[in-house]
Amino acid sequence: MKNDITRRRKTYHTLNTHCAQCDDRQLLALLAKNKGTRVYNDNQGIRLGRNNIFVKKIPVTQLEYDNPHSTNNHYRLSTPLILRLALQPPQEHAF
């Protein structure tokens, strides 16, 4: 059971589902509750049950805030740039 992928996937699914069901107010409350667990700059860690979760805070513009879940190219970025960013392999892996 050293690296049980089935258990890890189940844990991920449980935590992901829990976070996805939270609204902004609930997520902010979770962050406030775990305020002392700074990881780096504005990033922090939170604890859900027995699990630690790394939280990366990414500021959004008013345009992005006004259009949640939108995949439109609001800034008219060139398609090749978007594709390059999307297709680059990650430099570090996290799970």
Backbone as a ProteinNet text record, in pm:
[ID]
protein_1_A
[PRIMARY]
MKNDITRRRKTYHTLNTHCAQCDDRQLLALLAKNKGTRVYNDNQGIRLGRNNIFVKKIPVTQLEYDNPHSTNNHYRLSTPLILRLALQPPQEHAF
[TERTIARY]
82.7	0	87.1	208	303.7	254.9	205.8	158.3	28	-74.1	-201.4	-277.2	-269.8	-330.6	-482.6	-542.3	-688.5	-731.5	-660.5	-691.1	-667.3	-558.5	-527.3	-634.2	-680.3	-785.6	-915.9	-949	-1071.4	-1062	-947.5	-926.3	-935.8	-870.6	-875.8	-1020	-1094.5	-1232.9	-1317.2	-1298.5	-1372.9	-1341.7	-1211.9	-1172.2	-1215.8	-1200	-1239.2	-1389.4	-1467.4	-1612.6	-1650.8	-1586.1	-1615	-1586.4	-1469.9	-1432.6	-1521.5	-1556.1	-1639.3	-1779.1	-1825.9	-1959.9	-1963.2	-1846.7	-1839.8	-1857.5	-1931.8	-1939.7	-1822.4	-1810.8	-1698.2	-1690.3	-1804.8	-1808.4	-1753.7	-1792	-1746.1	-1596.2	-1548.9	-1405.2	-1324.5	-1372.5	-1302.8	-1301.9	-1409.7	-1414.7	-1311.8	-1297.6	-1196.3	-1055.9	-1031.4	-899.9	-875.3	-978	-963.8	-938.1	-1004.9	-988.9	-846.3	-780.4	-644.5	-542	-568	-484.8	-337.7	-308	-170.8	-85.2	-142.2	-66	-18.9	61	118	218.8	213.7	309.6	413.1	368.7	459.9	379.9	424.4	354.9	207.1	119.6	-24.3	-80.3	3.5	-42.2	-49	-136.6	-144.9	-197	-193.7	-245.2	-370.2	-462.8	-580	-591.8	-665.7	-683.9	-831.9	-862.1	-998.1	-992.3	-1050.3	-1042.4	-897.8	-848.2	-708.5	-616.9	-668.2	-592.6	-550.7	-425.4	-375.1	-389.4	-433.5	-452.1	-373.5	-294.7	-220.7	-315.5	-325	-413.9	-329.9	-344.8	-275.2	-376.9	-355.3	-446.2	-401.8	-493.8	-464	-558.3	-504.1	-591.3	-657.5	-781.1	-852.2	-887.2	-902	-942	-1093.1	-1143.1	-1287.9	-1358.7	-1298.7	-1356.9	-1371.5	-1268.4	-1274.5	-1376.9	-1382.6	-1477.3	-1621.5	-1644.5	-1779.7	-1823.4	-1729.3	-1759.7	-1704.9	-1757.5	-1703.6	-1724.4	-1628.6	-1631.6	-1629.6	-1606.7	-1604.2	-1473.7	-1482.4	-1362.6	-1339.8	-1415	-1395.3	-1258	-1207	-1078.1	-1101.1	-1132.4	-1167.3	-1053.9	-930.4	-815.6	-760.2	-827.4	-789.2	-642.3	-602.8	-468.2	-458.3	-340.3	-323.5	-339.4	-403.8	-428.6	-298.7	-194.1	-69.6	-16.2	-27.5	19.1	-63.1	-193.3	-279.3	-244.9	-225.8	-192.8	-57.3	40.2	172.5	163.8	87.3	74.4	1	-100.1	-179.8	-105.4	-15.9	49	183.7	233	360.8	344.3	436.6	426.8	458.1	396.7	424.4	568.3	625.2	762.2	773.2	668.8	666.6	534.9	536.4	415.9	363.3	232.8	169.4	43.7	11.7	-111.4	-175.5
-119.6	0	125.8	112.7	222.4	340.2	313.3	418.2	369.6	351.7	295.2	398.1	385.2	482.7	484.8	371.8	367.3	450.4	436.2	514.9	663.3	695.4	835.7	897.4	822.5	873.6	896.2	805	818.2	941.3	958.8	1076.3	1204.2	1206	1323.7	1354.7	1252	1272.4	1328.1	1275	1321.6	1468	1503.3	1641.1	1736.1	1693.8	1776.3	1804.2	1702.1	1717.7	1813	1796.7	1884.9	2031	2057.4	2195.2	2251.5	2169.9	2215	2254.2	2195.6	2226.3	2349.6	2404.3	2523.9	2649	2745.3	2873.7	2960.9	3080.2	3167.8	3195.4	3219.2	3250.1	3133	3012.3	2893.8	2870.4	2892.9	2877.1	2979.8	3104.5	3208.1	3174.3	3115.1	3074.7	2965.3	2870	2765.2	2825.7	2922.8	2987.6	3066.7	3136.2	3215.5	3124.2	3010.3	2914.2	2859.5	2850.9	2795.9	2905.5	3026.6	3142.4	3126.5	3053	3041.4	2944.9	2879.2	2778.5	2832.6	2936.6	2995.1	2899	2883.9	2798.1	2884	2981.3	3068.2	3188	3308	3430.6	3423.1	3434.7	3430.8	3289.4	3191.9	3053.8	3002.5	2908.4	2853.2	2710.8	2648	2513.2	2512.7	2426.2	2408.1	2260.3	2232.4	2094	2060	1952.9	1899.5	1757.9	1738.9	1607.3	1575.8	1464	1424.6	1464.8	1541.1	1571.7	1717.8	1739.9	1874.4	1906.1	2029.1	2071.9	2200	2203.9	2323.6	2413.6	2540.1	2635.8	2744.8	2761.1	2868.2	2976	3092.9	3204.7	3276.2	3289	3354.9	3474.1	3595.8	3712.6	3714.3	3759.4	3769.7	3915.3	3948.1	4083.3	4094.9	4215.9	4237.3	4167.4	4169.7	4103	3953.2	3892.1	3749.2	3721.5	3810	3793.1	3802.7	3892.8	3912.9	3800.8	3717	3608.5	3476.1	3426.2	3301.5	3184.2	3095	2972.8	3000	3123.5	3156.5	3110.7	3055.7	3017	3108	3218.3	3314.1	3379.4	3419.9	3487.5	3637.4	3679.1	3817.9	3914.8	3869.3	3957.6	3947.5	3871.1	3853.5	3810.5	3714.7	3658.4	3577.2	3574.1	3496.5	3348.3	3276.7	3134.4	3056.4	3082.6	3006.6	3020.8	3140.3	3159.9	3073.5	3073.9	2993.4	2845.7	2799.9	2659.5	2624.1	2714.1	2687.5	2671.8	2758.9	2751.6	2625	2587.4	2470.5	2339.5	2336.9	2213.5	2190.8	2291.3	2274.5	2177.9	2083.4	1991.7	2066.5	2027.7	2094.3	2069.4	2168.4	2158.1	2076.2	2081	2006	1929.1	1819.4	1738.8	1746.8	1754.2	1756.2	1673.1	1612.8	1534.9	1555.2
0	0	0	-47.2	-49.4	-134.9	-253.9	-343.5	-408	-327.9	-371.8	-456.3	-587.7	-678.6	-665.9	-639.4	-623.4	-503.1	-392.3	-272	-297.9	-366.5	-396.6	-486	-585	-673.8	-597.5	-509.3	-430.1	-339.5	-276.6	-191.2	-271.9	-388.5	-476.3	-514.2	-555.7	-597.6	-482.2	-362.7	-245.8	-215.5	-214	-184	-294.9	-419.9	-533.2	-530.6	-502.4	-495.4	-382.9	-267.6	-154	-190.4	-247.9	-282.4	-392.9	-490.8	-602.4	-556.7	-448.2	-398.4	-309.1	-276.9	-193.3	-279.1	-227.2	-296.6	-249.5	-305.1	-271.4	-121.1	-59.2	84.5	166.2	130.7	203.4	182.8	59.9	34	111.3	115	191.3	340.3	390	530.9	559	465.7	481.6	486.3	398.6	395.6	523.9	571.8	694.3	814.5	816.8	925.8	931.7	816.7	807.6	779	826	791.9	830.3	934.8	982.2	901.9	803.2	728.9	594.8	599.2	476.9	417.6	285.8	218.3	147.6	67.8	-5.2	-54.8	-28.1	-69	-31.8	-131.1	-104.2	-107.8	-129.9	-131.6	11.3	33.5	167.7	162.6	275.4	285.4	371.7	339	423.3	457.1	559.9	603.6	595.9	523.6	516.3	571.3	687	750.9	784.2	733.2	756.7	642	546.6	425.1	419	379.8	355.8	207.4	178.7	40.4	18.8	-87.8	-125.9	-204.5	-164.6	-230.5	-294.6	-423.1	-494.5	-526.7	-472.3	-497.3	-624.2	-716.9	-843.9	-857.6	-858.1	-872.3	-1010.6	-1014.4	-1141.4	-1168.2	-1294.2	-1332.1	-1316.8	-1323.3	-1315	-1430.8	-1548.8	-1665.6	-1640	-1583.1	-1551.5	-1441	-1342.2	-1231.9	-1281.4	-1375.4	-1429.5	-1522.9	-1567.9	-1661.6	-1609.3	-1496.6	-1440.7	-1535.3	-1539.1	-1620.2	-1770.6	-1811.3	-1953.5	-2016.7	-2134.5	-2209.3	-2329.1	-2335.4	-2444.9	-2435.2	-2547.2	-2552.7	-2534.2	-2410.4	-2380.3	-2410.6	-2402.6	-2423.4	-2564.4	-2648.5	-2789.1	-2803.6	-2720	-2729.5	-2857.9	-2914.3	-3036.6	-3005.1	-3092.8	-3071.6	-3053	-3131.9	-3109.7	-2967.4	-2906.5	-2769.5	-2674.7	-2691.4	-2604.9	-2619.8	-2741.3	-2763.4	-2704.5	-2719.3	-2662.7	-2511.9	-2447.9	-2302.8	-2260.6	-2336.8	-2300.3	-2325.1	-2423.1	-2458.9	-2391.2	-2320.6	-2252.7	-2135.9	-2122.9	-2008.6	-1879	-1768.9	-1642.5	-1598.5	-1530.8	-1485	-1356.9	-1275.9	-1150.8	-1144.5	-1078.2	-1067.4	-924.3	-911.9	-780.1	-785.9	-675.2	-669.1	-535.1
[MASK]
+++++++++++++++++++++++++++++++++++++++++++++++++++++++++++++++++++++++++++++++++++++++++++++++

